[in-house]
Amino acid sequence: MGNKKVAVVGAGLVGSLMAVLLAKKGMQVDVFERRPDLRKAKAIGGRSINLALSNRGFKALSLAGFDKEIRDVSIPMYGRQMHDVEGNLTYQAYGKEKEAIYSVSRGQLNQKLMNLADDYENVKYRFDRACEDIDLSKNEITFNNSSTHGKEYFSYDQIFGADGAFSAVRGVLQKTPMFNYSQEYLPHGYKELSFPANADGTHCFDKNCLHIWPRGEFMMIALPNLDGSFTVTLFFPMKGEISFESLDTEEKVLDFFNKTFPDAVPYMPTLVEDFFSNPTSTLVTVRCSPWNYEDKVMLLGDASHAVVPFYGQGLNSGLEDCTVFFEMYEKHKGNVHALFEAFSEQRVPDGNAIADLALYNYIEMRDLAGDKDFLLRKKIERKFSDLYPDKWMPLYSQVTFSHIRYSEALAAGNRQRKIMDEVMEMDSIHDQWDDQKVIDKILSLVE
């Protein structure tokens, strides 16, 4: 692929990183984005949920020589802090000592990646271009230029579709034979709220935690920002007795929050204004296969595997697409057809696996995170893992702090869940969980 002319459709996080890595291989890269230049916007709009960067994402950023700069503008979160209705706190570490996920601004990260890509003479950004169609016979893309209101046509050796969950590039592939596609919406959506910084600029809660208010059928989370504020997100039913649809007056909103999140309300001075002015957004899972069309088009990131945000792996999995692609790039030594086929074959099961894991983790976060049995289960797992790290890595650690394939982590997690189901059925497990017989039981089941 070296010295070829390629297109990246979508100037988001995955698209901009892909542009950098393609440029480093000597290719001429045109990046198309339907929106105006994010870096010139007065305010960063669109999806602004903070992102949780972890090992997979940082590995991809390191390929671009960019990981340290992002660590410097992110905040480590070492565990979950659960808030019950009475305001009592329960803490659960994410990993071993010093292991953390990192809260980073989506917009800030996107701007930095775009600036990095712009440093390469062989990368050119073209904004205000909406992809309308692709003629796959000659790999010609038709764009609508919103600045001139005219159509533009560009041809490329390869096209990379990184244009999000509602990808126009994928829409073209969906019309080709043997292409499989599905999308599924959660009955829940989300709305962004906020905790501003304290008067002295400090955070109102522990800044090194991801804060969760689990409430069964819904939950609220908060991630720290560098300026002392928290980005707060309410994940909530779209319709029903208690839902975004039903909270339709200021009085209902205040009454609901005071009853449901009483320890949070004092830190939300703009709650009502935020609730009614900020959009209510949907949550969708997208699956498709294959991710490629011959050796001409490749899908990456949300365009190929959009996932709900409850494992913090949407960004990480998209950036890992870039890592895996370039690891395979070296292996296939210029055979683009073999590269595209092998990449799609390997990553489709991993994309499906992280989609399944993210859906399960929503249930865990909203229903189980404050449950005593669940917390005991995690405590037993942690103890066994500390004693026998070669025999047991907790599922969360496999997903977040390793580079084990998602599909392998999912399979291992299912085995572990069955083992822990048996352990939790042991007599007097709540009183004798620290007994050697519990460790022996797990050992016998593992082996």
C-alpha positions as CSV (number, residue, x, y, z in Angstrom):
1,M,0.0,0.0,0.0
2,G,3.0,2.3,0.3
3,N,2.9,5.4,-2.0
4,K,-0.7,4.8,-2.8
5,K,-3.5,7.4,-2.6
6,V,-6.1,6.5,0.1
7,A,-9.1,8.2,1.6
8,V,-10.3,8.2,5.2
9,V,-14.0,9.1,5.5
10,G,-14.6,10.5,9.0
11,A,-12.2,12.9,10.9
12,G,-13.1,11.6,14.3
13,L,-10.8,9.9,16.7
14,V,-10.3,6.6,14.8
15,G,-10.2,8.3,11.4
16,S,-7.6,10.9,12.5
17,L,-5.4,8.3,14.1
18,M,-5.7,6.1,11.0
19,A,-4.7,9.0,8.8
20,V,-1.5,9.5,10.9
21,L,-0.5,5.9,10.7
22,L,-1.2,5.6,7.0
23,A,0.8,8.8,6.4
24,K,3.7,7.3,8.4
25,K,3.8,4.5,5.8
26,G,4.2,7.0,3.0
27,M,0.7,7.1,1.6
28,Q,-1.1,10.2,0.3
29,V,-4.1,10.5,2.7
30,D,-7.2,12.6,2.1
31,V,-9.5,12.8,5.2
32,F,-13.1,13.8,4.6
33,E,-15.5,15.1,7.3
34,R,-19.1,16.1,6.9
35,R,-18.9,18.7,9.7
36,P,-16.8,21.9,9.8
37,D,-13.3,21.9,11.2
38,L,-13.7,21.0,14.9
39,R,-10.7,23.1,15.8
40,K,-12.4,26.3,14.6
41,A,-15.6,25.7,16.4
42,K,-16.4,28.0,19.4
43,A,-17.8,25.1,21.3
44,I,-17.2,21.4,20.8
45,G,-20.5,19.9,20.0
46,G,-21.8,16.4,19.2
47,R,-21.2,13.5,21.5
48,S,-19.4,14.9,24.5
49,I,-19.4,12.0,26.9
50,N,-16.0,11.9,28.5
51,L,-13.9,9.0,27.3
52,A,-12.2,6.4,29.4
53,L,-8.9,5.6,27.8
54,S,-7.2,2.3,28.9
55,N,-4.4,0.1,27.7
56,R,-5.7,-0.7,24.2
57,G,-6.2,2.9,23.4
58,F,-2.8,4.0,24.7
59,K,-1.1,1.3,22.7
60,A,-2.6,2.6,19.5
61,L,-1.7,6.2,20.4
62,S,1.9,5.1,21.1
63,L,2.1,4.0,17.5
64,A,1.7,7.6,16.6
65,G,4.1,8.7,19.3
66,F,1.2,10.4,21.0
67,D,0.5,8.5,24.2
68,K,2.4,10.6,26.7
69,E,0.9,13.9,25.6
70,I,-2.6,12.4,26.2
71,R,-1.7,11.0,29.6
72,D,-0.7,14.6,30.5
73,V,-4.2,15.9,29.8
74,S,-6.2,13.0,31.3
75,I,-7.1,12.0,34.9
76,P,-6.5,8.5,36.2
77,M,-9.5,6.8,37.8
78,Y,-8.4,3.9,39.9
79,G,-11.8,2.4,40.7
80,R,-15.6,2.8,40.9
81,Q,-17.2,4.8,43.7
82,M,-20.8,3.7,44.1
83,H,-23.3,6.1,45.7
84,D,-26.5,4.6,47.3
85,V,-29.7,6.5,47.9
86,E,-28.6,7.4,51.4
87,G,-25.3,8.8,50.1
88,N,-23.3,5.9,51.4
89,L,-20.1,5.1,49.4
90,T,-18.7,1.8,48.3
91,Y,-15.4,1.6,46.5
92,Q,-14.2,-1.1,44.0
93,A,-10.7,-0.9,42.6
94,Y,-10.5,-1.5,38.8
95,G,-7.2,-3.4,38.9
96,K,-4.1,-3.9,40.9
97,E,-2.1,-1.0,42.4
98,K,-1.6,1.9,39.9
99,E,-3.9,0.3,37.3
100,A,-6.4,2.9,36.1
101,I,-8.6,4.1,33.3
102,Y,-8.1,7.7,32.2
103,S,-10.8,10.3,31.8
104,V,-10.2,12.5,28.8
105,S,-12.2,15.0,26.8
106,R,-13.5,13.6,23.5
107,G,-13.2,17.0,21.8
108,Q,-9.7,17.8,23.2
109,L,-8.4,14.4,22.1
110,N,-9.9,14.8,18.7
111,Q,-8.4,18.2,18.2
112,K,-5.0,17.0,19.2
113,L,-5.1,14.0,16.8
114,M,-6.2,16.2,14.0
115,N,-3.3,18.6,14.7
116,L,-0.9,15.7,14.7
117,A,-2.3,14.4,11.3
118,D,-2.0,18.0,9.9
119,D,1.7,17.9,10.7
120,Y,2.2,15.4,7.9
121,E,2.6,17.0,4.4
122,N,0.9,13.9,2.9
123,V,-2.3,14.3,4.9
124,K,-5.1,16.7,3.7
125,Y,-8.3,17.4,5.5
126,R,-11.4,18.2,3.5
127,F,-14.3,19.5,5.7
128,D,-18.0,20.0,5.0
129,R,-18.0,17.0,2.8
130,A,-20.8,14.5,3.3
131,C,-20.3,11.1,1.6
132,E,-23.2,10.4,-0.7
133,D,-22.1,7.3,-2.6
134,I,-19.2,5.1,-3.7
135,D,-18.8,3.6,-7.1
136,L,-17.1,0.4,-6.0
137,S,-16.1,-0.5,-9.6
138,K,-13.6,2.3,-9.7
139,N,-13.5,3.3,-6.0
140,E,-14.9,6.7,-6.7
141,I,-16.5,8.6,-3.8
142,T,-19.2,11.2,-4.4
143,F,-19.3,14.0,-1.8
144,N,-21.8,16.8,-1.3
145,N,-19.8,19.9,-0.4
146,S,-22.0,22.0,2.0
147,S,-19.8,25.1,1.4
148,T,-20.4,25.2,-2.3
149,H,-23.6,23.1,-2.4
150,G,-22.0,21.1,-5.3
151,K,-21.0,17.5,-5.8
152,E,-17.3,16.4,-5.9
153,Y,-15.8,13.2,-7.1
154,F,-12.5,11.6,-5.9
155,S,-11.0,8.2,-6.7
156,Y,-8.6,6.2,-4.5
157,D,-6.7,3.0,-4.3
158,Q,-8.3,2.2,-0.9
159,I,-11.0,3.8,1.2
160,F,-11.3,3.6,5.0
161,G,-14.7,4.2,6.4
162,A,-14.4,5.6,9.9
163,D,-17.5,7.7,9.8
164,G,-19.4,6.5,12.9
165,A,-22.3,4.3,13.8
166,F,-24.5,5.7,11.0
167,S,-21.7,5.3,8.4
168,A,-22.4,6.3,4.9
169,V,-19.5,4.1,3.7
170,R,-21.1,1.1,5.4
171,G,-24.4,2.1,3.8
172,V,-22.8,1.4,0.4
173,L,-21.4,-2.0,1.5
174,Q,-24.9,-3.0,2.9
175,K,-26.1,-3.1,-0.7
176,T,-23.4,-5.6,-1.8
177,P,-24.0,-9.4,-1.8
178,M,-23.2,-11.4,1.4
179,F,-22.9,-8.4,3.6
180,N,-24.5,-8.9,7.0
181,Y,-25.7,-6.0,9.2
182,S,-27.7,-5.4,12.3
183,Q,-28.5,-2.6,14.6
184,E,-30.2,-2.7,18.0
185,Y,-31.2,0.2,20.2
186,L,-31.4,0.0,24.0
187,P,-34.7,1.2,25.4
188,H,-32.5,3.6,27.4
189,G,-31.0,6.8,26.2
190,Y,-28.6,9.3,27.9
191,K,-28.4,13.0,28.8
192,E,-25.4,14.9,29.8
193,L,-25.5,17.0,33.0
194,S,-22.6,18.4,35.1
195,F,-21.1,19.1,38.5
196,P,-19.2,22.4,38.2
197,A,-15.9,22.8,40.1
198,N,-15.9,24.0,43.7
199,A,-15.4,27.7,44.2
200,D,-11.7,27.0,44.9
201,G,-11.4,25.0,41.6
202,T,-11.3,21.6,43.3
203,H,-13.6,18.6,42.5
204,C,-16.7,18.1,44.6
205,F,-16.1,14.3,44.7
206,D,-12.9,12.2,44.6
207,K,-11.5,13.0,41.2
208,N,-9.6,9.7,40.8
209,C,-12.8,7.6,40.7
210,L,-15.6,6.9,38.2
211,H,-18.6,7.7,40.3
212,I,-21.8,5.6,39.8
213,W,-25.3,6.0,41.2
214,P,-26.7,2.6,40.4
215,R,-30.5,2.5,40.7
216,G,-31.7,-0.8,39.1
217,E,-33.4,0.2,35.9
218,F,-31.2,3.2,35.4
219,M,-28.0,4.9,36.6
220,M,-26.0,8.1,36.7
221,I,-22.3,8.3,36.3
222,A,-19.7,11.1,36.7
223,L,-16.2,11.4,35.1
224,P,-13.7,14.1,36.2
225,N,-12.4,17.0,34.1
226,L,-9.2,18.9,34.4
227,D,-10.9,22.1,35.3
228,G,-12.4,20.7,38.5
229,S,-15.8,19.8,37.1
230,F,-17.4,16.4,36.4
231,T,-19.2,15.4,33.2
232,V,-22.3,13.7,34.5
233,T,-24.4,11.3,32.4
234,L,-27.8,10.0,33.2
235,F,-28.6,6.7,31.5
236,F,-32.4,6.4,31.7
237,P,-35.4,4.8,30.0
238,M,-36.7,6.7,27.0
239,K,-40.4,5.9,27.6
240,G,-42.5,4.6,30.5
241,E,-43.6,5.6,34.0
242,I,-40.1,6.8,35.0
243,S,-38.4,8.0,31.9
244,F,-37.1,11.0,29.9
245,E,-40.6,11.2,28.4
246,S,-42.3,11.4,31.9
247,L,-40.0,14.0,33.4
248,D,-41.6,16.8,31.5
249,T,-41.7,19.6,34.0
250,E,-39.2,21.4,36.3
251,E,-41.0,20.2,39.3
252,K,-40.9,16.5,38.3
253,V,-37.2,16.7,37.5
254,L,-36.3,18.3,40.8
255,D,-38.6,15.9,42.8
256,F,-37.1,12.9,41.0
257,F,-33.5,13.9,41.5
258,N,-34.0,14.9,45.1
259,K,-35.5,11.5,45.9
260,T,-33.1,9.4,43.7
261,F,-29.7,11.2,43.8
262,P,-29.9,13.3,47.0
263,D,-26.2,13.5,47.5
264,A,-25.6,14.7,44.0
265,V,-28.2,17.5,43.7
266,P,-26.4,20.0,45.9
267,Y,-23.6,20.0,43.3
268,M,-25.9,20.5,40.3
269,P,-26.8,24.2,40.3
270,T,-27.9,24.1,36.6
271,L,-29.7,20.8,36.8
272,V,-33.0,21.9,35.5
273,E,-31.5,24.1,32.7
274,D,-29.2,21.3,31.7
275,F,-31.9,18.7,31.7
276,F,-34.2,20.6,29.3
277,S,-31.5,22.2,27.1
278,N,-29.2,19.3,26.6
279,P,-30.3,16.7,24.0
280,T,-31.5,13.2,24.9
281,S,-29.4,10.8,22.8
282,T,-29.9,7.1,21.9
283,L,-27.7,4.1,22.5
284,V,-27.2,1.7,19.6
285,T,-25.2,-1.5,19.0
286,V,-24.1,-2.0,15.4
287,R,-22.7,-5.3,14.0
288,C,-21.7,-6.2,10.5
289,S,-19.5,-8.5,8.5
290,P,-17.3,-8.6,6.6
291,W,-15.7,-5.2,7.4
292,N,-14.1,-5.0,4.0
293,Y,-15.2,-5.0,0.3
294,E,-12.5,-6.9,-1.5
295,D,-9.2,-4.9,-1.3
296,K,-11.0,-1.6,-1.9
297,V,-12.9,-0.6,1.2
298,M,-12.3,-1.2,5.0
299,L,-14.6,-0.2,7.9
300,L,-13.1,0.8,11.2
301,G,-14.4,1.9,14.6
302,D,-18.1,2.6,15.1
303,A,-18.7,2.2,11.4
304,S,-18.0,-1.5,11.8
305,H,-18.8,-2.1,15.5
306,A,-20.6,0.6,17.4
307,V,-21.1,-0.5,21.1
308,V,-22.9,1.0,24.1
309,P,-20.5,2.9,26.4
310,F,-20.7,0.7,29.5
311,Y,-17.3,-1.0,29.3
312,G,-15.5,2.2,28.4
313,Q,-14.2,0.3,25.3
314,G,-15.9,2.1,22.4
315,L,-12.9,4.3,21.8
316,N,-10.4,1.8,22.9
317,S,-11.7,-0.9,20.5
318,G,-11.8,1.6,17.6
319,L,-8.2,2.6,18.3
320,E,-7.2,-1.0,18.6
321,D,-8.6,-1.6,15.1
322,C,-5.7,0.7,14.0
323,T,-3.2,-1.2,16.1
324,V,-4.2,-4.6,14.7
325,F,-4.4,-3.4,11.1
326,F,-0.8,-2.1,11.2
327,E,0.4,-5.3,12.9
328,M,-1.1,-7.2,10.1
329,Y,0.2,-4.7,7.5
330,E,3.7,-5.6,8.4
331,K,2.9,-9.3,8.2
332,H,1.3,-9.2,4.8
333,K,4.0,-7.2,3.1
334,G,2.0,-5.3,0.5
335,N,-0.6,-8.0,-0.3
336,V,-3.6,-5.7,0.3
337,H,-6.2,-8.3,-0.6
338,A,-4.8,-10.8,2.0
339,L,-4.5,-8.0,4.5
340,F,-8.1,-6.8,4.2
341,E,-9.5,-10.3,4.3
342,A,-7.4,-11.4,7.3
343,F,-8.1,-8.2,9.3
344,S,-11.8,-8.5,8.8
345,E,-11.8,-12.2,9.7
346,Q,-9.9,-11.6,12.9
347,R,-11.7,-8.4,14.1
348,V,-15.3,-9.3,13.4
349,P,-15.5,-11.8,16.4
350,D,-13.7,-9.3,18.6
351,G,-16.1,-6.5,17.6
352,N,-19.1,-8.8,18.4
353,A,-17.5,-9.8,21.7
354,I,-17.0,-6.3,23.0
355,A,-20.6,-5.5,22.0
356,D,-21.8,-8.3,24.1
357,L,-19.5,-7.4,27.0
358,A,-20.7,-3.8,26.9
359,L,-24.3,-4.8,27.0
360,Y,-23.7,-7.1,30.0
361,N,-21.7,-4.4,31.8
362,Y,-24.7,-2.1,31.7
363,I,-26.6,-4.6,33.8
364,E,-23.7,-4.9,36.1
365,M,-23.2,-1.2,36.6
366,R,-26.9,-0.3,37.1
367,D,-28.1,-3.4,38.9
368,L,-25.2,-5.2,40.6
369,A,-22.5,-2.6,41.4
370,G,-24.0,-1.9,44.8
371,D,-25.2,-5.5,45.5
372,K,-23.6,-7.3,48.5
373,D,-23.4,-10.6,46.7
374,F,-21.8,-9.0,43.7
375,L,-19.2,-7.2,45.8
376,L,-18.4,-10.4,47.7
377,R,-18.0,-12.2,44.4
378,K,-15.5,-9.6,43.2
379,K,-13.6,-9.8,46.5
380,I,-13.2,-13.5,46.3
381,E,-12.1,-13.3,42.6
382,R,-9.5,-10.6,43.6
383,K,-8.1,-12.7,46.3
384,F,-7.8,-15.8,44.1
385,S,-6.3,-13.8,41.3
386,D,-3.7,-12.3,43.7
387,L,-2.7,-15.8,44.9
388,Y,-2.8,-17.4,41.4
389,P,-2.3,-14.7,38.8
390,D,-1.3,-17.4,36.2
391,K,-4.7,-19.1,36.7
392,W,-7.1,-16.2,37.0
393,M,-7.3,-12.7,35.5
394,P,-10.6,-11.0,36.3
395,L,-12.6,-10.3,33.2
396,Y,-12.5,-6.6,33.7
397,S,-8.7,-6.7,33.8
398,Q,-8.6,-8.9,30.6
399,V,-10.7,-6.3,28.8
400,T,-9.2,-3.1,30.2
401,F,-5.6,-3.8,31.2
402,S,-4.5,-6.4,28.7
403,H,-4.3,-6.9,25.0
404,I,-6.1,-10.3,25.1
405,R,-8.5,-10.5,22.2
406,Y,-12.0,-9.5,23.2
407,S,-13.4,-12.8,21.9
408,E,-11.0,-14.7,24.1
409,A,-11.7,-12.5,27.1
410,L,-15.5,-13.1,26.7
411,A,-15.0,-16.9,26.5
412,A,-12.8,-16.8,29.6
413,G,-15.2,-14.6,31.4
414,N,-18.1,-17.0,30.7
415,R,-16.0,-19.9,32.2
416,Q,-15.2,-17.8,35.3
417,R,-18.8,-16.8,35.8
418,K,-19.8,-20.5,35.9
419,I,-17.1,-21.2,38.4
420,M,-18.1,-18.3,40.7
421,D,-21.7,-19.3,40.5
422,E,-20.7,-22.6,42.1
423,V,-18.5,-20.9,44.7
424,M,-21.3,-18.5,45.7
425,E,-23.6,-21.6,46.3
426,M,-21.1,-22.9,49.0
427,D,-22.5,-23.1,52.6
428,S,-21.8,-20.1,54.7
429,I,-20.0,-18.4,51.9
430,H,-20.8,-14.9,53.3
431,D,-19.3,-15.8,56.7
432,Q,-16.4,-18.0,55.5
433,W,-15.5,-16.4,52.1
434,D,-11.9,-15.9,53.3
435,D,-11.5,-19.6,54.3
436,Q,-8.9,-21.8,52.5
437,K,-11.7,-24.2,51.4
438,V,-13.0,-21.5,49.1
439,I,-9.6,-21.1,47.4
440,D,-9.4,-24.9,47.1
441,K,-12.9,-25.1,45.6
442,I,-11.9,-22.5,42.9
443,L,-8.6,-24.4,42.3
444,S,-10.5,-27.6,41.7
445,L,-12.9,-26.0,39.3
446,V,-10.2,-24.1,37.4
447,E,-8.1,-27.2,36.9
